[in-house]
Amino acid sequence: MSTSPIPEDIRRFVLSRIPTVPHLEALLLLRAGGAEPWTAARLAERLYVSEKVAAALLSELCRDGMCADHPAAGGMHYHYQPSSPQLRSTIDQLAELYGRELLAVTHLIHARFERKAQQFADAFKWRKDS
Protein backbone atom coordinates (compact mmCIF):
# COMPACT_ATOMS: atom_id res chain seq x y z
CA MET A 1 0.00 0.00 0.00
CA SER A 2 1.54 3.32 -1.06
CA THR A 3 1.02 6.50 0.88
CA SER A 4 0.24 9.83 -0.70
CA PRO A 5 3.12 12.29 -1.03
CA ILE A 6 0.64 15.00 -0.01
CA PRO A 7 0.35 15.60 3.75
CA GLU A 8 -3.21 15.45 5.06
CA ASP A 9 -3.42 19.14 6.01
CA ILE A 10 -2.27 20.21 2.54
CA ARG A 11 -4.67 17.70 0.96
CA ARG A 12 -7.58 19.22 2.92
CA PHE A 13 -6.49 22.74 1.95
CA VAL A 14 -6.30 21.86 -1.75
CA LEU A 15 -9.64 20.06 -1.73
CA SER A 16 -11.42 22.86 0.10
CA ARG A 17 -9.73 26.01 -1.26
CA ILE A 18 -8.14 25.28 -4.67
CA PRO A 19 -10.86 24.45 -7.19
CA THR A 20 -8.70 24.33 -10.34
CA VAL A 21 -5.08 24.21 -11.46
CA PRO A 22 -5.34 27.79 -12.81
CA HIS A 23 -6.35 28.92 -9.29
CA LEU A 24 -3.23 27.26 -7.91
CA GLU A 25 -0.99 28.64 -10.65
CA ALA A 26 -2.38 32.17 -10.13
CA LEU A 27 -1.82 31.91 -6.39
CA LEU A 28 1.74 30.72 -6.84
CA LEU A 29 2.52 33.49 -9.34
CA LEU A 30 1.25 36.11 -6.92
CA ARG A 31 3.26 34.51 -4.11
CA ALA A 32 6.44 34.49 -6.21
CA GLY A 33 5.89 38.17 -7.02
CA GLY A 34 5.82 39.17 -3.36
CA ALA A 35 4.51 42.72 -2.99
CA GLU A 36 4.70 43.33 -6.74
CA PRO A 37 1.26 44.30 -8.08
CA TRP A 38 -0.50 42.15 -10.64
CA THR A 39 -3.25 43.07 -13.07
CA ALA A 40 -5.74 40.71 -14.65
CA ALA A 41 -4.09 41.39 -18.02
CA ARG A 42 -0.65 40.42 -16.74
CA LEU A 43 -1.95 37.26 -15.09
CA ALA A 44 -3.88 36.36 -18.24
CA GLU A 45 -0.66 36.56 -20.25
CA ARG A 46 1.21 34.33 -17.82
CA LEU A 47 -1.54 31.71 -17.55
CA TYR A 48 -2.62 31.77 -21.21
CA VAL A 49 -6.22 32.52 -20.27
CA SER A 50 -8.52 35.39 -21.13
CA GLU A 51 -8.38 38.58 -19.10
CA LYS A 52 -11.93 37.87 -17.93
CA VAL A 53 -10.88 34.45 -16.58
CA ALA A 54 -7.81 35.97 -14.92
CA ALA A 55 -9.95 38.66 -13.27
CA ALA A 56 -12.30 35.99 -11.93
CA LEU A 57 -9.36 33.96 -10.56
CA LEU A 58 -7.95 37.03 -8.82
CA SER A 59 -11.34 37.96 -7.42
CA GLU A 60 -11.84 34.46 -6.01
CA LEU A 61 -8.36 34.41 -4.47
CA CYS A 62 -9.08 37.76 -2.80
CA ARG A 63 -12.46 36.53 -1.57
CA ASP A 64 -10.73 33.51 -0.04
CA GLY A 65 -8.18 35.67 1.78
CA MET A 66 -5.14 34.73 -0.29
CA CYS A 67 -4.53 38.08 -1.96
CA ALA A 68 -5.63 41.69 -1.71
CA ASP A 69 -6.83 44.13 -4.32
CA HIS A 70 -6.68 47.88 -4.59
CA PRO A 71 -7.69 50.38 -7.25
CA ALA A 72 -4.82 51.91 -9.18
CA ALA A 73 -4.30 53.95 -12.31
CA GLY A 74 -5.23 51.73 -15.21
CA GLY A 75 -7.43 49.35 -13.23
CA MET A 76 -7.39 47.04 -10.25
CA HIS A 77 -4.09 45.75 -8.90
CA TYR A 78 -3.63 42.59 -6.85
CA HIS A 79 -0.87 41.35 -4.60
CA TYR A 80 -0.16 38.31 -2.50
CA GLN A 81 -1.46 38.84 1.01
CA PRO A 82 -2.72 35.81 2.94
CA SER A 83 -5.21 36.77 5.61
CA SER A 84 -3.35 34.97 8.40
CA PRO A 85 0.12 33.64 9.23
CA GLN A 86 -1.34 30.12 9.25
CA LEU A 87 -2.70 30.54 5.72
CA ARG A 88 0.66 31.95 4.58
CA SER A 89 2.42 28.92 6.06
CA THR A 90 0.01 26.49 4.38
CA ILE A 91 0.48 28.19 1.01
CA ASP A 92 4.27 28.12 1.49
CA GLN A 93 4.08 24.38 2.18
CA LEU A 94 1.86 23.85 -0.85
CA ALA A 95 4.24 25.82 -3.09
CA GLU A 96 7.20 23.75 -1.92
CA LEU A 97 5.25 20.50 -2.36
CA TYR A 98 4.02 21.53 -5.82
CA GLY A 99 7.64 22.01 -6.89
CA ARG A 100 8.40 18.40 -5.92
CA GLU A 101 5.07 16.66 -6.52
CA LEU A 102 3.46 18.54 -9.41
CA LEU A 103 1.64 15.49 -10.76
CA ALA A 104 0.29 14.37 -7.38
CA VAL A 105 -1.08 17.84 -6.63
CA THR A 106 -2.63 18.33 -10.07
CA HIS A 107 -4.15 14.83 -9.94
CA LEU A 108 -5.69 15.70 -6.56
CA ILE A 109 -7.27 18.85 -8.01
CA HIS A 110 -8.54 17.02 -11.11
CA ALA A 111 -9.86 14.11 -9.05
CA ARG A 112 -11.95 16.56 -7.03
CA PHE A 113 -13.51 17.91 -10.22
CA GLU A 114 -14.05 14.43 -11.64
CA ARG A 115 -15.82 13.29 -8.44
CA LYS A 116 -18.16 16.29 -8.60
CA ALA A 117 -18.88 15.64 -12.28
CA GLN A 118 -19.60 11.98 -11.54
CA GLN A 119 -21.92 12.90 -8.67
CA PHE A 120 -23.77 15.27 -11.00
CA ALA A 121 -24.06 12.59 -13.68
CA ASP A 122 -25.21 10.03 -11.13
CA ALA A 123 -28.06 12.33 -10.12
CA PHE A 124 -29.58 11.79 -13.57
CA LYS A 125 -29.32 8.00 -13.69
CA TRP A 126 -32.57 6.15 -13.78
CA ARG A 127 -33.09 4.09 -10.69
CA LYS A 128 -34.95 0.82 -10.78
CA ASP A 129 -37.05 1.94 -7.81
CA SER A 130 -37.96 5.31 -9.41
Secondary structure by P-SEA (a helix, b strand, c coil): cccccccaaaaaaaacccccaaaaaaaaaaaaaccccccaaaaaaaacccaaaaaaaaaaaaaaccbbbbbcccccccccccccaaaaaaaaaaaaaaaccaaaaaaaaaaaaaaaaaaaaaaacccccc
